[in-house]
Amino acid sequence: MNTMTISNERNYLAIAQNYFVSVIMAFMCLHFYTALSKFHTGYYSVGWQPQIDGYKWPYTITTPGLLWGLYGFYLVYSAFIAFRLNEQHSKPFNALMGIFKTLCRSGDISHAEKQEALLYAVKFFFVPFIINAFLSHVRDVNYLTVDLYKWFYMDEYYKAKFLPDLTHFALKIALAYVYLMDVLPFLFGYLTERDGSEVKSVDYTMSGWFFCLMCYPPFNSAFSNFLPTVVPEYVQPIPAAESLHMVLNGIAFLLLVGYASASVSLGFKASNLTSRGVVDTGLYAYVRHPAYVCKNLAWWIFAGGAAYQNAIAGKPYVFQLVALAVWSWVYAQRAITEERHLSATDPQYLTYMRDVPYRFIPRLI
């Protein structure tokens, strides 16, 4: 009888330990992004007032509000997980132990502690980013769709004034839907782990983290101060060829659709710096990094159009193209470091590399 009492007491202590470690670590993350970091309090300040033609919701949905709302759900979810684990250590607990041992150089770090610490770092960085991106794209889709609805029912006299460049607006609203489609798999990928999409390993190399984080704020913003690019996401009309800009915009749009479709193919496995199983459907059946190549090719079309406009206006443009070439190199290195991680941790990825030998362009690269 006494043994059973001690065992139950130990279990509840473990449950409480797991629970409070989970919610406190999540709270520290949220406090950093919504109060401590001046950059992120400014960058993650997206506000969306849902609207339908003739009606605007009086309340504004913000990124910090979504984050704290998600935290409220996490308080309940963590309690459920803590009770289910019983005496086992939770992932946040292992992550805390890994971080503590690394910072204090205290004791040997187990493989589980190291991986969970790295996974916590991935979620710490990317969860607020992806929620902010999701809200931003939902807002753009809503506002632009309302503008399209207004334009459709306007008198002909006002239509040209409301949307003076209909081609530009059409591309803008189409890309809003494409970018929302792109971000949704990553939203679920970072927040959930379903059967078949569990995180098998996290990249532990400095090069892998460096080239990945270089592509996201605040690091890409800082780097752009030294190598600024001009990628306006629209090719302006070209006087020498009247309809060429429409063709170029159409090609760029199709490339970005391919970019988003690659994210959709990843499904719940979508997340950076992690190995969650091989994906060989969609464009991944033809090249190993379709998202990177589609995005960069679209950037080059847009940048080429901007460079042409600057050239005929007598403005500098060469350095901006050099800067974009450096960014393309960064994405190429990112692909290489990803392959190095995946091939070292997942034997199935080696088979995939043999089945799909081309990294970027079929039959070429």
Buried (B, 14 or more C-beta within 10 A) or exposed (E): EEEEEEEEEEBEEBBEBBBBBBBEBBBEBBEBBBEEBEEBBEBBEBEBEBBEEEEEEEEEBBBBBBBEEBBEEBEEEBBEBBEEBEEEBBBBBBBBBBBBBEEEEEEEBEEBBBBBBBBBBBBBBBBBBBBBBBBBBBBBBBBBBBBEEBBEEBEEEEBEEEBEEEBBBBBBBBBBBBBBBBBBBBBBBBBEBEEEBEBEBBBBEEBBBBBBBBBBBEEEEEBEEEBEBBBEBBBBBBEEEEEBBBEBBBBBBEBBBBBBBBBBBBBBBBBBBBBBBBBBEBBBEEBBBBBBBBBBBBBBBBBBBBBBBBEEEEEEBEEBBEBBBEBBEBBBBBBBBBBBBBBBBBEEBBEBBEEBEBBBEEEEE
